[in-house]
Amino acid sequence: MIETLLQTLLNGAASGGVYALVALGYTLVFSVLGVINFALGALFSLGGYLTYLLMGGAISANGGLPGWGLPFGLPFPLPLLVLITSLGAGLVLVNLLQMLMGAEGYAFPATALAGLPDAVVLGGARIRSVQVLLLAVCAAAVIALTLWLERSRSGRALKAVAEDATTARLLGINSDAMLRLAFLLSGALAGLGGGLIGVSISLPGPYVGIGYGLKGLAVLVLGGLGSVPGAIAGGLLMGLAEALVPGEASGWRDALAFAILFAVLLLRPTGLLGRRLVEKV
């Protein structure tokens, strides 16, 4: 019983980590600009497909370039580095993915996670290795982002712009550069999440990012608009809530997740860790 519960909680935490990544992507842009970057769903999908190609996959017969693939296959850690450094460069439409890759799903090459066991035993619970890897990468990304925001000069500058862009500009901070950086990091987090989900459960189609984008938006509201800790807490809560739904009732997982969102907002309209906005006069 305890082993089953532990396995369920770890699986939920892994899914919640991906939700948190997407929510953090929303948070970075919303904090600086005050708008929602709805392109993150497309970037999530792009991250999954780009990871598939970087790991040696080829385009299917229904894609725009049938049979095309890169002449190499990178191990899993290296595609993640490529994603983080490149995915914030621009906004890519899902329709372009469908035109190039086709509308069917893709299973990652069998060598994608070569060298890893199928599962590991933690506390008596048998957990898929890819779930442990997913949770570890999400945790590392969240920790790295938090440390960067708190301790680096550019991270503190981004927080200053988010707090008051006019004052930050008067203090010599390039607000436009911080805005571009926020979009870059936002897209990179969404792309990273797409790559992780692709490796974990394969790619069901070009629209895979739409659902995760909407769920990330819900997590953003659940945790509190503009709150980094809130995005993390909201993502974990959402993932754990879905994991606790039994398999025979899997169709109710989304309903439960959004019911929790509704209940939290009734009791706390600003979200779990959100702050009430103070009108400046």
C-alpha positions in Angstrom: 0.0 0.0 0.0 2.8 2.4 1.0 4.8 1.5 -2.1 1.8 2.1 -4.4 1.2 5.5 -2.8 4.9 6.5 -3.1 4.9 5.5 -6.8 1.7 7.5 -7.4 3.1 10.5 -5.6 6.4 10.4 -7.5 4.6 10.1 -10.9 2.4 13.0 -9.9 5.4 15.1 -8.9 7.0 14.3 -12.3 4.0 15.5 -14.2 3.6 18.5 -11.8 7.2 19.4 -12.5 6.4 19.8 -16.2 3.3 21.9 -15.4 5.5 24.0 -13.2 8.0 24.6 -16.1 5.2 25.8 -18.4 3.7 28.0 -15.6 7.1 29.5 -14.9 7.3 30.4 -18.6 4.0 32.2 -18.3 5.1 33.9 -15.1 8.4 35.3 -16.5 6.5 37.2 -19.3 3.5 38.1 -17.2 5.7 39.6 -14.4 7.4 41.9 -16.8 4.8 42.8 -19.4 1.5 42.0 -17.7 0.3 39.8 -20.6 -0.1 36.1 -21.2 2.2 34.6 -23.8 -0.2 32.2 -25.5 2.6 31.0 -27.9 4.0 28.7 -25.2 1.7 25.8 -26.3 3.3 25.9 -29.7 6.8 26.1 -28.3 6.0 23.1 -26.0 5.1 21.1 -29.1 8.2 22.4 -30.9 10.4 21.3 -28.0 9.0 17.8 -28.2 9.6 17.4 -32.0 13.0 19.1 -31.9 14.1 16.7 -29.2 12.8 13.8 -31.3 14.9 14.9 -34.3 18.0 15.6 -32.3 17.9 12.1 -30.8 18.0 10.5 -34.2 14.3 10.3 -35.2 13.1 10.7 -38.8 10.0 12.4 -40.3 7.2 10.1 -41.3 5.9 9.5 -44.8 3.0 12.0 -44.2 5.3 14.9 -43.3 6.5 17.6 -45.6 10.0 16.1 -45.7 9.3 12.3 -45.6 12.2 10.3 -44.3 14.3 13.3 -43.5 16.3 13.3 -40.3 19.5 14.6 -38.9 22.7 12.7 -39.7 23.4 12.2 -36.0 21.6 11.3 -32.8 22.5 13.1 -29.7 22.2 11.6 -26.2 19.4 12.9 -24.1 21.4 15.6 -22.1 22.7 17.3 -25.2 19.3 17.9 -26.9 18.2 19.5 -23.6 21.1 22.0 -23.9 20.3 22.7 -27.5 16.7 23.4 -26.5 17.5 25.7 -23.7 19.8 27.8 -25.8 17.7 28.0 -29.0 13.9 27.7 -28.4 13.3 31.3 -27.2 14.5 32.7 -30.5 11.1 33.0 -32.1 7.5 31.9 -32.1 6.7 28.8 -34.2 3.2 28.0 -35.2 1.7 24.5 -34.7 0.6 24.4 -38.3 4.2 24.5 -39.4 4.9 21.5 -37.3 2.0 19.6 -38.8 3.1 20.5 -42.3 6.7 19.4 -41.7 6.2 16.4 -39.4 2.7 15.2 -40.3 -0.3 14.8 -38.0 0.4 11.3 -36.6 2.2 10.6 -33.4 5.9 9.8 -33.0 7.5 7.3 -30.7 11.1 8.2 -29.7 13.9 5.9 -30.9 14.7 2.9 -28.8 18.1 4.3 -28.2 16.8 7.5 -26.7 17.5 6.5 -23.1 20.2 3.9 -23.8 22.1 2.9 -20.7 19.2 3.6 -18.3 17.3 0.7 -16.6 13.6 0.4 -17.4 12.8 1.1 -13.7 14.4 1.9 -10.4 13.2 0.9 -6.9 12.7 3.7 -4.4 11.4 3.0 -1.0 10.0 -0.3 -2.2 8.1 1.3 -5.1 9.1 0.5 -8.7 9.3 3.8 -10.7 10.0 4.1 -14.4 13.5 5.5 -14.9 12.2 8.1 -17.3 9.9 9.5 -14.7 12.8 9.9 -12.2 14.8 11.6 -14.9 11.9 13.9 -15.8 11.5 14.9 -12.1 15.2 15.4 -11.7 15.5 17.6 -14.8 12.5 19.7 -13.8 13.8 20.1 -10.3 17.3 21.2 -11.6 15.7 23.7 -14.0 13.5 25.2 -11.3 16.5 25.4 -8.9 18.7 27.0 -11.5 16.1 29.6 -12.4 15.4 30.4 -8.8 19.2 30.9 -8.1 19.6 33.0 -11.2 16.7 35.3 -10.2 17.9 35.7 -6.7 21.7 35.9 -7.0 22.7 37.0 -10.5 22.8 40.6 -11.6 20.6 40.1 -14.6 18.1 38.0 -12.6 17.8 40.8 -10.0 17.4 43.3 -12.9 14.6 41.2 -14.3 12.9 41.2 -10.9 13.3 45.0 -10.6 11.6 45.5 -14.0 8.8 43.2 -13.0 8.3 45.2 -9.8 8.4 48.7 -11.5 9.6 49.1 -15.0 9.7 52.9 -14.9 11.8 53.0 -11.7 14.1 50.3 -13.0 14.7 52.3 -16.2 15.6 55.4 -14.2 18.1 53.3 -12.3 19.8 52.4 -15.6 18.3 49.0 -16.3 17.6 48.2 -19.9 13.9 47.3 -19.6 13.6 46.3 -23.3 16.6 43.9 -23.0 14.9 42.4 -19.9 11.7 41.9 -21.8 13.5 40.0 -24.6 15.3 37.9 -22.0 11.9 37.1 -20.3 10.5 35.9 -23.6 13.7 33.9 -24.3 13.6 32.1 -21.0 9.8 31.6 -21.3 10.1 29.8 -24.6 13.1 27.8 -23.4 11.2 26.5 -20.4 8.2 25.5 -22.5 10.4 23.8 -25.1 12.2 21.9 -22.3 8.9 20.7 -21.0 7.9 19.5 -24.4 11.1 17.6 -24.8 10.7 15.9 -21.5 7.1 14.9 -22.1 8.1 13.5 -25.6 10.7 11.3 -24.1 8.4 10.2 -21.3 5.1 9.4 -23.2 6.0 10.0 -26.9 4.4 12.7 -29.1 0.7 12.1 -29.9 0.6 14.9 -32.4 1.5 18.5 -33.2 -1.2 19.8 -30.8 0.2 18.1 -27.7 1.4 21.5 -26.4 -2.1 23.1 -26.5 -3.3 20.9 -23.6 -0.1 21.5 -21.6 -0.3 25.2 -22.3 -3.8 25.4 -21.0 -2.8 23.4 -17.9 0.2 25.6 -17.4 -2.0 28.6 -17.6 -4.3 27.1 -14.9 -1.3 26.4 -12.7 -0.2 30.0 -13.2 -3.6 31.2 -11.9 -3.7 28.6 -9.1 -0.3 29.5 -7.8 -0.8 33.3 -8.1 -0.1 35.5 -11.1 3.5 36.5 -11.3 4.6 34.3 -8.4 7.6 31.9 -9.1 7.1 29.9 -5.9 3.4 29.9 -6.6 3.9 28.4 -10.1 6.1 25.6 -8.6 3.6 24.9 -5.8 0.6 25.0 -8.2 2.3 22.7 -10.7 3.1 20.1 -8.0 -0.4 20.3 -6.6 -2.0 19.9 -10.0 0.3 16.9 -10.9 -0.3 15.1 -7.6 -4.1 15.7 -7.8 -4.2 14.0 -11.2 -1.9 11.2 -10.1 -4.3 10.3 -7.2 -7.2 9.7 -9.7 -7.4 5.9 -10.3 -6.8 4.5 -13.8 -10.4 3.5 -14.3 -11.5 7.1 -13.8 -8.7 8.7 -15.8 -11.2 10.7 -17.9 -11.9 12.7 -14.7 -8.4 13.9 -14.2 -8.7 17.2 -15.9 -12.1 17.7 -14.2 -10.5 17.2 -10.8 -7.6 19.5 -11.6 -9.8 22.4 -12.6 -12.2 21.7 -9.7 -9.2 22.3 -7.4 -8.4 25.5 -9.2 -12.0 26.6 -8.9 -12.1 25.8 -5.1 -8.8 27.5 -4.4 -9.8 30.7 -6.2 -13.1 30.8 -4.3 -11.2 30.8 -1.0 -8.2 32.8 -2.2 -8.8 34.8 -5.4 -5.2 35.8 -5.7 -4.0 32.1 -5.8 -2.0 30.1 -3.4 1.0 32.4 -3.1 -0.3 35.5 -5.0 -0.2 39.0 -3.6 -3.0 41.5 -3.7 -2.2 44.2 -6.2 -1.8 47.6 -4.6 -3.0 50.5 -6.6 -0.3 53.2 -6.8 -1.6 56.8 -6.5 
